[in-house]
Amino acid sequence: MNAMAKDKGALKITLMRSTIGFDERQARVVEGLGLRRIRHSVVLPDTPETRGMILKVRHLVTVETEF
């Protein structure tokens, strides 16, 4: 766990479905989150901006708060 995850709340976001067949904007949001391929995970700070991006692609990702 990195320092960012210890200081603030952190979210582990995992891409579970492909962006193929979905809107191009959703693919850009997934890329903006730092996700590269299916089952790839990233740890990001729990901010309103991150939550908003997750909300846009909630059908493609899973989110863990405790990891």
Secondary structure by P-SEA (a helix, b strand, c coil): ccccccccbbbbbbbccccccccaaaaaaaaaaccccccbbbbbcccaaaaaaaaaccccccccccc
